[in-house]
């Protein structure tokens, strides 16, 4: 297996800009394709991806030849370097998760303290240049960035400000509608209540589509629902027996539906608050229905 190698300080700006321009869902899809091609197909290792965490972190767990390795990837904007706390957090996973090797990758850069912490804890660092090289060598092409996608937002800025133009202003109006409404209908389904927690933050077009999509989940499968709240997101897990074929992730700026495909979650529905135009619900359900059917039959 090709071992994630230390790529230095990660200051290759062109690759960083290209990776940061991808939406969260597109970046997740890119990592899935990259991991499958580089380690799964070529070397026969088992590849497992976790859905993105609230802090834009994705775990790529690789198993084979009696080893278990973790590549943790942070999709950060150029304005936010990976720091020593990030390295320590990833290093702390080694024992509880029985990991033989740990690597930390980012789309931005590593601070000096992060590099020192990585040396002390035997964590390999992978910058955007290395990620791009992996993709190119594996024959994986980057998705074309969607208008308004990307994560290049100053970490100190107000995420609810109107600096993003019409989408930001509409999101602010949506929050006001949510405060005025302030209700959580008792007769709403579990998915609808989970979506309702964020509907007040979203532009009207996104909120309407998200509510219609989650409202259709009961028709797509006989699911038991499990809701997990984090500081910056909510995950709705749609269980079918022991399996979780569908996961829905809500944040204040996005709505994502992941459906299991060949053992790993794939993003099927991707809506963000920064797009002026949202796809029609009919198109979203036309993609979601067959994906869920395949996941349930698999």
C-alpha positions as CSV (number, residue, x, y, z in Angstrom):
1,X,0.0,0.0,0.0
2,X,1.3,3.5,-0.8
3,X,1.9,5.2,2.5
4,X,0.6,8.8,2.9
5,X,3.8,10.8,2.8
6,X,4.8,14.0,4.5
7,X,4.4,16.8,2.0
8,X,5.9,19.6,4.0
9,X,4.0,22.7,4.8
10,X,1.3,22.4,2.2
11,X,1.8,25.8,0.6
12,X,1.2,24.8,-3.0
13,X,-1.4,27.5,-3.6
14,X,-2.7,26.3,-7.0
15,X,-3.7,22.9,-5.7
16,X,-5.0,24.5,-2.5
17,X,-7.2,26.9,-4.5
18,X,-8.6,24.1,-6.7
19,X,-9.4,21.9,-3.8
20,X,-10.9,24.7,-1.7
21,X,-13.2,25.7,-4.6
22,X,-15.0,22.3,-4.3
23,X,-18.2,22.1,-2.4
24,X,-18.2,19.8,0.6
25,X,-20.1,17.1,-1.2
26,X,-17.9,17.3,-4.3
27,X,-14.8,17.2,-2.1
28,X,-16.2,14.1,-0.3
29,X,-16.9,12.4,-3.6
30,X,-13.4,13.2,-4.8
31,X,-11.8,11.6,-1.7
32,X,-14.0,8.5,-2.2
33,X,-12.9,8.1,-5.8
34,X,-9.3,8.7,-4.9
35,X,-9.2,6.3,-2.0
36,X,-11.0,3.6,-4.1
37,X,-8.6,4.0,-7.0
38,X,-5.4,4.4,-5.1
39,X,-5.7,1.9,-2.4
40,X,-8.9,-0.2,-3.0
41,X,-8.6,-1.1,-6.7
42,X,-4.8,-1.1,-7.1
43,X,-3.8,-2.7,-3.8
44,X,-6.9,-4.5,-2.6
45,X,-7.3,-2.7,0.6
46,X,-10.7,-2.1,2.3
47,X,-11.6,1.5,2.1
48,X,-14.2,3.1,4.4
49,X,-15.1,6.8,4.4
50,X,-17.1,8.6,7.1
51,X,-19.5,11.4,6.2
52,X,-18.0,14.9,6.7
53,X,-17.9,16.0,10.3
54,X,-19.1,19.5,11.5
55,X,-15.5,20.7,11.3
56,X,-15.1,19.6,7.7
57,X,-13.2,16.5,8.6
58,X,-13.4,13.2,6.7
59,X,-12.0,9.9,8.0
60,X,-10.6,7.5,5.4
61,X,-9.9,4.2,7.1
62,X,-7.7,1.7,5.2
63,X,-7.4,-2.0,6.1
64,X,-5.3,-4.7,4.5
65,X,-2.3,-6.9,5.1
66,X,-3.1,-7.1,8.8
67,X,-2.8,-3.3,9.2
68,X,-5.4,-0.6,9.9
69,X,-4.6,3.0,8.9
70,X,-6.3,6.3,9.1
71,X,-6.1,9.3,6.7
72,X,-8.0,12.2,8.3
73,X,-8.7,15.0,5.8
74,X,-9.6,18.6,6.7
75,X,-11.1,20.7,4.0
76,X,-9.9,24.1,5.3
77,X,-9.8,27.5,3.4
78,X,-6.4,29.1,2.8
79,X,-7.0,31.5,5.6
80,X,-7.1,28.6,8.2
81,X,-4.0,26.6,8.8
82,X,-4.1,23.2,10.5
83,X,-2.8,23.7,14.0
84,X,-1.2,21.6,16.7
85,X,-4.6,20.9,18.4
86,X,-5.8,19.3,15.1
87,X,-2.7,17.0,15.0
88,X,-3.1,16.0,18.7
89,X,-6.8,15.2,18.1
90,X,-6.0,12.9,15.3
91,X,-3.0,11.3,17.0
92,X,-5.3,10.5,20.0
93,X,-7.3,8.2,17.8
94,X,-4.5,5.7,17.4
95,X,-5.0,3.5,20.4
96,X,-8.8,3.6,20.8
97,X,-9.3,2.8,17.1
98,X,-6.4,0.3,16.9
99,X,-4.6,2.2,14.2
100,X,-1.2,1.2,13.0
101,X,-0.5,4.5,11.2
102,X,-2.1,7.9,11.2
103,X,-1.9,10.7,8.6
104,X,-3.5,14.1,8.5
105,X,-4.2,15.9,5.2
106,X,-5.5,19.3,4.5
107,X,-6.4,21.6,1.6
108,X,-4.7,24.5,3.3
109,X,-1.4,24.5,5.2
110,X,0.2,23.4,8.4
111,X,1.4,25.7,11.1
112,X,4.9,25.3,12.6
113,X,3.4,24.0,15.8
114,X,1.4,21.5,13.8
115,X,4.5,20.2,12.1
116,X,6.3,19.9,15.5
117,X,3.4,18.1,17.0
118,X,3.3,15.7,14.1
119,X,6.9,14.8,14.5
120,X,6.5,14.2,18.2
121,X,3.4,11.9,17.6
122,X,4.4,10.2,14.4
123,X,1.6,11.7,12.4
124,X,2.3,12.1,8.7
125,X,1.2,15.4,7.1
126,X,-0.2,15.6,3.6
127,X,-0.7,19.0,1.9
128,X,-2.9,20.0,-1.1
129,X,0.0,19.4,-3.5
130,X,0.3,15.8,-2.4
131,X,-3.5,15.3,-2.6
132,X,-3.5,16.6,-6.2
133,X,-0.5,14.3,-7.1
134,X,-2.4,11.3,-5.7
135,X,-5.5,12.2,-7.7
136,X,-3.5,12.6,-10.9
137,X,-1.5,9.4,-10.5
138,X,-4.7,7.5,-9.8
139,X,-6.4,9.0,-12.8
140,X,-9.1,10.7,-10.7
141,X,-10.3,14.0,-12.1
142,X,-11.4,16.9,-9.9
143,X,-15.2,17.7,-10.1
144,X,-15.9,21.1,-11.8
145,X,-16.6,23.6,-8.9
146,X,-20.2,24.6,-8.7
147,X,-21.0,28.4,-8.8
148,X,-20.8,29.7,-5.3
149,X,-19.2,26.5,-3.9
150,X,-16.1,26.3,-1.9
151,X,-15.0,26.9,1.7
152,X,-12.7,30.0,1.3
153,X,-14.3,32.0,4.1
154,X,-12.3,33.8,6.7
155,X,-12.6,31.8,9.9
156,X,-13.1,34.9,12.0
157,X,-16.0,36.2,9.8
158,X,-19.6,36.0,10.8
159,X,-21.1,33.0,8.9
160,X,-24.5,34.6,9.0
161,X,-23.5,37.9,7.5
162,X,-24.9,39.3,4.3
163,X,-21.4,39.5,2.7
164,X,-22.4,36.7,0.2
165,X,-25.0,38.8,-1.5
166,X,-28.5,37.7,-2.3
167,X,-28.0,34.3,-0.8
168,X,-26.8,35.7,2.4
169,X,-29.6,38.2,2.7
170,X,-32.2,35.5,1.9
171,X,-30.6,33.3,4.6
172,X,-30.9,36.1,7.1
173,X,-34.6,36.6,6.2
174,X,-35.0,32.8,6.6
175,X,-33.6,33.0,10.2
176,X,-36.1,35.7,11.0
177,X,-39.0,33.6,9.7
178,X,-37.7,30.7,11.8
179,X,-37.6,32.9,14.9
180,X,-41.1,34.2,14.3
181,X,-42.5,30.8,13.6
182,X,-40.6,29.2,16.6
183,X,-42.6,26.0,16.3
184,X,-41.8,22.3,16.0
185,X,-45.1,20.6,15.0
186,X,-45.8,17.6,17.1
187,X,-47.3,15.8,14.1
188,X,-44.2,16.3,11.9
189,X,-42.1,13.2,11.1
190,X,-38.7,12.6,12.7
191,X,-36.9,13.7,9.4
192,X,-39.1,16.8,9.1
193,X,-38.3,17.8,12.7
194,X,-34.6,17.3,12.0
195,X,-34.8,19.5,8.9
196,X,-37.0,22.0,10.7
197,X,-34.1,22.8,13.1
198,X,-32.3,24.4,10.2
199,X,-35.1,25.5,7.9
200,X,-35.1,28.9,9.5
201,X,-31.5,29.5,8.5
202,X,-31.8,28.4,4.8
203,X,-33.1,30.4,1.9
204,X,-36.7,29.6,1.1
205,X,-35.9,27.6,-2.0
206,X,-33.4,25.4,-0.2
207,X,-35.7,24.9,2.8
208,X,-38.7,23.9,0.7
209,X,-36.7,21.3,-1.2
210,X,-35.0,19.9,1.9
211,X,-38.4,19.5,3.6
212,X,-39.9,17.8,0.6
213,X,-36.9,15.4,0.3
214,X,-37.0,14.4,3.9
215,X,-40.7,14.1,3.8
216,X,-40.3,11.5,1.0
217,X,-38.0,9.3,3.1
218,X,-40.9,7.3,4.6
219,X,-42.1,6.4,1.1
220,X,-38.6,5.3,0.1
221,X,-38.0,2.7,2.8
222,X,-39.2,1.3,6.1
223,X,-36.7,3.2,8.2
224,X,-36.0,3.6,11.9
225,X,-34.7,7.1,12.5
226,X,-31.8,8.1,14.7
227,X,-31.0,11.8,15.1
228,X,-27.5,13.0,16.3
229,X,-26.9,16.6,17.0
230,X,-23.5,18.3,17.0
231,X,-22.5,21.9,17.6
232,X,-22.7,22.8,13.9
233,X,-24.7,20.1,12.3
234,X,-27.3,17.4,12.7
235,X,-27.2,13.9,11.2
236,X,-30.3,11.8,10.5
237,X,-29.5,8.1,10.2
238,X,-32.1,6.1,8.4
239,X,-31.7,2.5,9.7
240,X,-32.9,-0.6,7.9
241,X,-32.3,-3.4,10.4
242,X,-28.6,-3.4,11.3
243,X,-27.6,-1.2,8.3
244,X,-27.7,2.5,7.8
245,X,-28.3,2.9,4.0
246,X,-29.2,6.6,4.1
247,X,-27.7,9.4,6.1
248,X,-28.9,13.0,5.9
249,X,-26.7,15.9,7.1
250,X,-28.0,19.3,7.9
251,X,-26.0,22.4,8.6
252,X,-26.9,26.1,8.5
253,X,-25.7,26.4,4.9
254,X,-26.2,22.9,3.4
255,X,-28.4,19.9,3.1
256,X,-26.8,16.6,2.0
257,X,-28.2,13.1,1.6
258,X,-25.7,10.2,1.5
259,X,-26.7,6.8,0.2
260,X,-24.7,3.6,0.7
261,X,-23.1,2.3,-2.5
262,X,-20.7,-0.6,-2.4
263,X,-20.1,-0.2,1.3
264,X,-19.5,3.5,1.5
265,X,-21.8,6.6,1.7
266,X,-22.1,8.5,-1.6
267,X,-23.6,12.0,-1.8
268,X,-26.7,11.9,-3.9
269,X,-28.5,15.2,-2.9
270,X,-26.4,18.3,-2.5
271,X,-28.0,21.6,-1.7
272,X,-26.2,24.7,-0.4
273,X,-27.4,28.1,0.7
274,X,-24.9,29.9,-1.6
275,X,-26.5,28.8,-4.9
276,X,-28.9,31.3,-6.4
277,X,-30.8,28.5,-8.1
278,X,-31.7,25.2,-6.6
279,X,-32.6,22.0,-8.7
280,X,-36.3,21.1,-8.8
281,X,-37.5,18.5,-6.3
282,X,-38.5,16.1,-9.1
283,X,-34.9,16.0,-10.2
284,X,-33.6,15.4,-6.6
285,X,-36.1,12.5,-6.0
286,X,-35.4,11.0,-9.5
287,X,-31.8,10.6,-8.3
288,X,-32.6,9.6,-4.7
289,X,-35.2,6.9,-5.3
290,X,-33.1,4.5,-7.4
291,X,-30.0,5.1,-5.2
292,X,-32.0,4.1,-2.1
293,X,-33.6,1.1,-3.8
294,X,-30.1,-0.2,-4.8
295,X,-28.9,0.4,-1.2
296,X,-31.8,-1.5,0.3
297,X,-31.5,-4.4,-2.2
298,X,-27.7,-4.6,-1.7
